[in-house]
Amino acid sequence: VERACAVLSAFSAAEPRLSLHELAARVGLPKATVYRLAGSLVACGFMEHAEDGRYLLGLRLSELGAVARSELDVVSACSAAVDALAEATDETVMLGAVDWDALEMTVVSTRLCSQTLSVVPPAGQRVTIPPGAPGKALLLGLPPEEADEVLERLPLPALTSKTHTNRERLAE
């Protein structure tokens, strides 16, 4: 089971399709072993084998992810507040679970606004903590000394001309 989980964990948003050779290299297992594991995962719907020979995650994982997200305590606990905030502001609201060590957040729930140009990662997507309002909101949940430590490590690329790239300003 651990080996199958390692194969599934080899995929990322940046590299959603991997060859057998790439999978074997990432998980540190022989190609024959990864081939057998991949075959079982394909048969169960957890992976797909594309026409180009590469593998990708299967629809069954998305289905299970939706079930897992719906049962997360944070989703249940925050659902009413997320709904109220979205209704009061007519803005998109994201609820994220943070991995401070990796400086990433997994979007666990969203409420989309009625505006045409709303851009938001889909629920279940793992993204680098953004330098704008979402990042600032996440930092506010930390004690000041922890927020300072995270800010030291957090990359702040200028995604737009208005992106917060000044660490002191983001900490305000």
C-alpha positions in Angstrom: 0.0 0.0 0.0 2.8 2.4 0.8 4.4 1.8 -2.6 1.1 2.5 -4.4 0.7 5.7 -2.3 4.2 6.7 -3.3 3.4 6.2 -7.0 0.2 8.4 -6.6 2.2 11.0 -4.7 4.7 11.4 -7.5 2.3 13.5 -9.5 2.0 17.2 -9.1 0.1 20.1 -10.6 3.3 21.1 -12.4 3.8 17.5 -13.7 0.4 15.8 -14.0 1.6 13.2 -16.6 4.6 11.0 -16.0 6.2 8.2 -17.9 6.9 4.8 -16.3 10.6 5.8 -16.2 9.8 9.1 -14.5 7.6 7.4 -11.9 10.2 4.7 -11.1 12.9 7.4 -10.7 10.7 9.5 -8.4 9.6 6.7 -6.1 12.9 4.9 -6.1 11.5 1.5 -7.2 12.3 -0.8 -10.1 10.4 -0.1 -13.3 8.9 -3.6 -13.2 7.5 -3.0 -9.7 6.1 0.4 -10.7 4.6 -1.1 -13.9 2.7 -3.7 -11.8 1.6 -1.1 -9.3 0.5 1.3 -12.0 -1.5 -1.5 -13.7 -3.4 -2.2 -10.5 -4.0 1.5 -9.9 -5.3 1.9 -13.5 -7.6 -1.1 -13.1 -9.1 0.5 -9.9 -9.5 3.9 -11.6 -6.9 5.7 -9.4 -4.7 6.3 -12.5 -5.1 6.4 -16.2 -2.7 5.2 -18.9 -2.7 7.8 -21.8 -2.3 7.0 -25.5 1.2 8.6 -25.3 2.3 6.0 -22.8 2.4 8.3 -19.9 0.3 8.0 -16.7 -2.0 10.5 -15.0 -4.2 10.4 -12.0 -7.6 8.9 -12.4 -11.1 10.2 -11.9 -11.6 7.9 -8.8 -9.1 10.1 -6.9 -11.1 13.2 -7.7 -14.3 11.5 -6.4 -12.5 10.4 -3.2 -11.0 13.9 -2.8 -14.5 15.5 -3.0 -15.7 13.1 -0.2 -12.7 13.8 1.9 -13.0 17.6 1.5 -16.7 17.5 2.4 -15.9 15.7 5.7 -13.0 17.9 6.8 -13.8 19.5 10.2 -12.6 22.9 9.0 -15.1 22.8 6.1 -18.0 22.0 8.4 -16.9 24.5 11.0 -16.4 27.3 8.6 -19.1 26.7 6.1 -21.6 29.3 7.5 -18.9 31.9 7.8 -17.7 31.3 4.3 -21.2 31.6 3.0 -21.9 34.8 4.9 -18.7 36.4 3.8 -19.3 35.6 0.2 -22.9 37.0 0.4 -21.8 40.2 2.2 -19.0 41.0 -0.1 -20.0 39.5 -3.5 -16.4 38.3 -3.7 -14.9 34.9 -4.1 -14.1 33.3 -0.8 -11.5 30.5 -0.4 -11.0 28.3 2.6 -7.6 26.7 2.7 -5.6 24.2 4.8 -2.0 25.3 5.2 1.2 23.3 5.2 3.6 25.9 6.7 6.7 23.7 6.2 6.1 23.5 2.4 4.6 27.1 2.3 1.6 25.7 0.5 -2.1 25.7 0.9 -4.7 23.3 -0.2 -8.0 24.9 -1.2 -10.6 22.9 0.6 -13.7 24.9 -0.2 -14.7 27.9 -2.4 -17.7 30.2 -2.8 -17.6 31.9 -6.2 -18.8 35.4 -6.7 -21.2 36.6 -9.4 -18.5 38.7 -11.1 -17.5 37.5 -14.5 -13.7 37.6 -14.0 -13.4 35.7 -10.8 -10.3 33.6 -10.7 -9.9 30.9 -8.0 -8.1 27.6 -7.8 -10.5 24.7 -7.7 -11.1 22.9 -4.4 -8.5 20.3 -3.8 -5.7 22.2 -5.6 -2.4 22.7 -3.7 -0.8 26.1 -4.4 2.1 28.1 -3.0 0.8 30.5 -0.4 -0.1 33.6 -2.5 1.5 36.9 -1.6 -1.7 38.9 -1.7 -4.8 38.9 0.4 -5.0 35.1 0.9 -1.4 35.0 2.2 -2.0 38.0 4.5 -5.2 36.4 5.8 -3.3 33.1 6.5 -0.5 34.9 8.3 -3.0 36.7 10.6 -3.8 33.3 12.1 -0.3 32.8 13.4 1.4 34.2 16.5 3.6 37.2 15.5 6.9 35.3 15.9 5.7 32.4 13.7 4.4 34.8 11.1 7.8 36.5 11.0 9.5 33.2 10.5 7.1 32.2 7.7 7.5 35.6 6.0 11.3 35.2 5.9 10.9 32.0 3.9 7.8 33.0 1.8 8.6 33.8 -1.8 6.9 37.0 -2.9 7.0 37.1 -6.7 5.4 40.2 -8.3 2.4 38.5 -10.0 0.9 41.8 -10.9 1.9 45.5 -10.5 -0.1 45.5 -7.2 1.3 42.3 -5.7 2.6 42.7 -2.1 6.3 42.0 -2.4 7.4 44.0 0.7 7.6 41.7 3.7 7.1 44.5 6.2 4.0 45.7 4.4 2.6 42.2 4.2 3.1 41.7 7.9 1.0 44.9 8.8 
